[in-house]
Amino acid sequence: METNTLLSQQTKSAVIPDIKLKYCLYARKSTESDERQALSIDSQVKEMLQIAEREGLEIIDIRRESKSAKDSNNRPVFKELLKDVSNDRFNAILTWAPDRLSRNAGDLGSVVDLMDARKLVSIRTYGQTFSNSPNEKFLLMILCSQAKLENDNRGINVKRGLRTRCEMGLWPTCPPTGYFKEKRMDRKCECIIDEERAPVIKQIFEKVAYEKWSGRKLYHWLRFDLNFRTEAGKKHFSLGNIYRMLENPFYYGTFEYPRGSGNWYQGKHKPIITKELFDLVQDQVKNSQLVRKENIEFAFTKIMKCGLCGSGISAMEKFKKLKNGDFNRHVYYGCTKAKDKYCKCGYINETDLIKKLQNITDKLDFKKTAIENKIKSEVKRFKKFQSMVKGKCDKIEVNEIDIRNYIKFILKEGEDQEKRELLNCLTGRMELKNKEVYMC
């Protein structure tokens, strides 16, 4: 009997050597609610410090983190903790429960690797201790894997619950402007009409459908005439909000969830507009090109300011049908009127704008511009090509006239990106005022 006891002690000593433990206390916010008996970070720290004081544990540092442990490499504090363990600053971790350390396979593998390398000697929780022994590591992996299983099942259950609510006609997330949700058990997830904002939403659709209002006109009407704000009362409507609103079928009673999934549901909420009004608005948007096209890039936007009010310069394109059935494209630049809706800057055709920019070229000192060397190399390359075609080997020189002519050529015949790069390198600020271009 004494021999067996001695052998057991020797085996235990071989597995868990007598090493001084230096603990790092790690506390992470729980994924559960307080009502479901989850301790806050401060509560975890308080409980763990009491255990350390009662059992004489040496706490080197305390780490707090509020990031979720669902995904690996998502917790900078935990990542730094593992790095310190690898560098021998700590060799033990004190935490509330195993799932505070890991709820995913990646982080769990990192912890077990440190234990295998004998860098991490012990993990102490409220009710258990895990050391570098096969049985205890196996138990640790089971408990952390169980936490991952709970996460995965929770995600499935949440999606199932959202799908059930949609099938009941209930919008599962925050409702669009014009609706709100009450925190009532008998009306859970039910969207209720906002009596203050819903009439304005209806007028927006009517003004586009019947009065052919543009997005810019709607924007100024909502912001400056009505001072219309979202439900929170903090933000005005942006142009993007208006465009998205006009395309949202939720207002006539149907919705798609998730967006882009192709899953459509009949809503239980009361519609603000009719399906007929919504279709009229879509036709108007399509015909008048009310909504901005995402892929359109204009050459001279974002490089000029309005010389009268300081707003940015926007562009719009118009198409004129010819007698032979073809179309002529015209681009106009003008003030966005973001700072002054009554700005009298006016609009200028892109062709006229290029001519004015070419005239400014004659007045610029290119020795002071950042693009001088680049332009010289481009002109030299072009002249070298010309000389090769002609069969001559003349000495190539670039003067100021060549540079100016090259810039004029790019402004007229170059790609939009080339024009933007060229003008962005010019010193000074470019302004458009009363259909004239100035360098300030």
N, C-alpha and C positions, 0 to 999 in steps of 0.2 A: 504493500500500500504506500509506504514511504517512497519506494523507488518510483512508482507511477507518478506520485505527486512531484517529485524532483524532476522527472523527465518532462512532465507537463510544464513546469516552470522554466526549464531550459529551452523547450520548444517555443514558449511564448516570448522568452527573452530574445530568441533568434529572429523571430518574426517582427517584433516591435522593440528595437534597441532603445536603450535609455538615453534619449536625446532631449535636450532642453527645448521646450516648445515655445516658439514666439508667435503669438496669435495676431491675426488681423481680423477685426470685427467688421463683418460685411452685412449691411442692411439694405434691402431693396423693397420698394413699394409693391404691395400685393396687387394682383389682378382682380381680386374679389372686392366686394363692397364691404364697408364697415359692418353692415347689418348681418353679414355672413361670417362674422367672427374672424376678420382679417385685421392684423395689427398694423398700425401705421409705422413709418420708419422710426420716429422718435420712440414709440412704444417698444419696438424691437430692440433698439439700442439700450433702452432702460432695462429691459429684462435680461439681455445678454451681459450687461455690466454687473448686474446683481449676481449672476451665475459666476462670472469671473472673480468677483470679490469673495464669494462664498468658497470657491474651490482653489483660490490662489493662482489663477491663470494670468500670465503676463501678456497684456494687450499693448502691442507696439503702435498700432494705428487703428483708426475707425474710418471706414469708407461707407458713404451713403450714395444710393442711386435710385432714380425714379424711372429708368428706361425698362421696357418690357423685356423679359427673357425668352419670348416666343421665338425670335429669330437670332441666329448666331451672328457674331461680330456687330451687334447693335448696341453694345453697352461699353462705353469708353472706360468707365470706372472699373468694371469687372476685368476688362482687358488689361488695364494697368496693374490690377491686383495679381493676375496670373504672371505678368512680367516681373513683378517684384518677388513673387515666389520663386520663379526661375532663377533670379539673381541672388537668391538666398537671403533676402531681407526678412521674409517670413517663411515659416515652415509649417504653419497651422492656420486654419480658418475657423472662426467662430461665427455662426449664423443661426437664424431662427429655425429654419427647416431646409431639407435638401433642395426643394424646388425654388428656394431663394437663389441658389447657385445656378441652376440650369433647368430649362424647360424645353431644350432642344438637343439633338444628338451631337452637334458640333461643339458646343461649350462643354457638354458632358465628356466628350472624348478628350478635350484639352485638360480637364481636371484629372481624369484617370491617367493620362500620360504623365502628368507631373507626379502622381502617386507612384507610378511604375518606376520613374526615374529617381525616386526617393527624395525629391525636392519638397513635395507636400507630404508631411508625415501623418497629419491628423486633421480630420474635419469634425468639429464639435457642433451639434445642434442642441435644441432645448431638451430633447429626450434621448438622443443617441450619440454615439461616437463611432466614426469610421476611420480605420487605419489601413495601412498598406498590407492587408491580408486578403486572400482570394474571396473568402465568404463575405467580408464587410464591403469590399469593392463591388461584389455582385449585388449585395443588398442596396448599396448606393445607386447603382445603375438601374435597378428595378424601380426604386422610388422616383428617380428623375424621369425615367421612361414613362412611368405612370402619369407624371405631371404633363409630359408631352401628349400622351393619349387624351388627357382631359382637355388640353388646348385644341387638339384636332377635332374632338367630338363637339366642343363648344362652337367651333367655327361651322361645323355641319348643322348644328341645331339652330344657330343664328340665321344661316341662309334659309333653312326650312321655315323658320318663323317669319322671315321677311317675305318669302314666297307666299305663305299662307295669308299674310296681311294684304298683299297685292291682289290675290284671288278674291278677297273680301271687298276689294275696291278701296283699300286704304293706302294712302301714300306713306311709305315707311320712314322717310327722312324729313328734313326741314321743308316746309311748303314754299312755293314761290310767292313773290310779293303779290298781295291781294288776298292772301289766306293766312291763317294762323292756327295754332293748336292749343287747346286748353289742357291743363294738367288735371284731368278728371278720369276716373276709372270707367265711367259709363260712356265716355267719348274718347277712349284711348286711340291715338293715331288718327283721329278724324279731323280733317281739314275744314275749318269754319271760315266763312267769308268775312274779310275785314271790311266793315261797312264804310270806313273812312277812305280806303285806298282802292277798293274794287271799282267804284264808279269811274275813277281816273283811268284805271287799266282798260275799262271798256271804251272810254273816249279815245285812248291811244289807238286801239284797233279801228275804231270808226273813222278817225282822222286820216289814217293811212288808206283805208278801203274806199272811203267816199270823197275825201278832200285831197287825196294824193299827197299827203305830207311826206317830207323827207325825214331821214333819221336825224339830221342836224337840226331841223326845225322842231322836231319833237324834243330833242335834247334841251334846246333853249327854252321851250315852253314849260317843260317840267322843272327845270332848274331855276330860271329867273322869274317866270310868271307865277308859278304855283309853289315854288320852293319844295317840290315833292321829294320825300325821303323814304328810305326803306323802313320796315317795321321797327327796327332798332332805333330809328330816328337819328342815326349818326352819319349816314352816307347818302349823297345824291346818286341818282341814276347816271351811269356812264353810257356812252354810245354802245359799248359791248352789251350792257344789260338790256338796252332797248332792242338790239338785234336778236338776242336770245329769247326775249319775251315774245316777240312777234312770231317766233318759230315754235313756241311751246304749246303743244296740243292739250296740255293740262287744263288750260283755261276754258276749253269747250267740253271737258269731261272725261277724256281718255289720257292714259299715260303709258310710257315705256319704262320698264325697270328690269335690270339695270339699263342705263342709256346705251343704245347701240346693240343691245342683245337681241332685238327683234321680238321680245316678249311684251305684248300689249294687253292692257287691262282696262275695263270700264270702271271709272272712278265712282266712289260713293258720294263725293263732294258735289256741291251745287255749282254748276257752270256759271262763269261770268259772261261769256259770249256764246253765240251759236256756232255750229259747225259751218254754216253758210258764210258768216262773217269772217271766220278764220280762213276759209278757202279764198275769199275775195282778197284778203290781205296777202296770202301767199302768191296769188296772181300778180298783185301790184308790186310786191317785192321782186318777183322774177322779171317782170316787164320793165320796171324802172331801175333795176339794178340797185335797189335801196341798200341791200346788205353789201358790205365791202367784200371783195374777193380776196381770199387769203394769199393767193399766189402772185398778185399783181405787184410789181415793183416799179416805182417811178424814179427817174434819174436824179431829179433835183429836190426831192423832199428830204427833210431832216438836216439840210445843210444851210438853210436860210431861215431868217426870222422876219416877222412883219415889222417894218420900220415905223409903224404908227402905234401899235399897241403892245408889241413884244411877243405876240403869240407865234406858234409855229406856222409853217407853210404846208398846206396839203395839196393834193392833186386829184383831179377827176378826169375821166375820159368820156368823150361823146362820139357817137357814130352818126354820120350823115349819109343817108342812102342816095346813091346816084341814079341817073336815069337808066343806065345799063344794068342796074341791079347790084352793083358793087357798093362797098361802104368806104367812106373816108374816116380815118380815126383822128380825132383832135384831143390833145391833152391840155388842160388848163390848170394853172397854179394860182392859189390865192390864200388869204389868211384863214386860219381855222376859227378865228373869233372866239377862242377859248377865254381870253381875258377881257374882251370887249365885243359883245354881240352886235354892236352897231358900228363896228370898224368899217371904214370906207376905203380899205386897201384896194379892192377890186381884183379882177382876175386877168391873167395874161396867158396867151397861147404859148405853148412850148417852143414853137418856131420863132416867135418874136423874142422869147426869153433867151434862146441860144444866140440870136443876133446881138442882143444887149450884152451877154456874157463875152462874146467875141470882141465887142468894142472895149470892154473893160480890160481885156488882155493887153491892148496897146498901152495901157497906163500903168501896168504892174511892173515892179522891179523883181525880176526872177532870180537875181543873185541873192536875194534874201529869202527865197522860198525853199522848203525842205525837199521839193521834188525836182530841183534844178539838175542834179546829177543823173537822176533816172531819165529825165526827158532827153538829156544830152546823149546818153547811151542808146536810147531808142532811135533818135535821129541819126546817130552814127551807123547803127545797124541797118537802117533803111537806106542810107546813102551808099553803104558798102554793097548792099544788094543791087542798087541801081548801077554802080560801077562795074559789078560782075556781069550784069546783063549786057552792058554796053561794051564789055571787053576792055575796059580801061583800068589802070591802077593808079589813079590820081590820089594825092594826099587828101584825106578826109578831115575837114574842119567844120565845126559847128559854131555858129554865131547866134546872136540874140534874135535875129529875124527868123532863123530856122526854128528856134524854140517857140516863138509866138505862133508861127504858122502850124506847128505840130499841135499846139493846144487848141487852136481854132478847128483843126481837122478832127481832133478827138471829140470836141464839143458837138460837132455836126454829124460825124459818121461813126463815132465810137460806140461801144456797148455801154449800157447804163452803168454797169459796175466800173468801167474805166472812167466815165464822167465823174462818178461820185468820188473815186479815189483821187482824181486830179484836183477837184475843187476842195476836198478835205485837206489837201496839203498846202493850199494857199494861206498865207498869213492874213490875219484880220478876220472880221466877221462880215458875212454877206447878208444884206437886208433887201427886202422887196417893199417898195413904197410907191403907191400911186402908179403902178405898172412900170416902175423904173427900178433898176438894180444898182445898189451902192455897196462899196467896200468900206467898212469902218475900222 
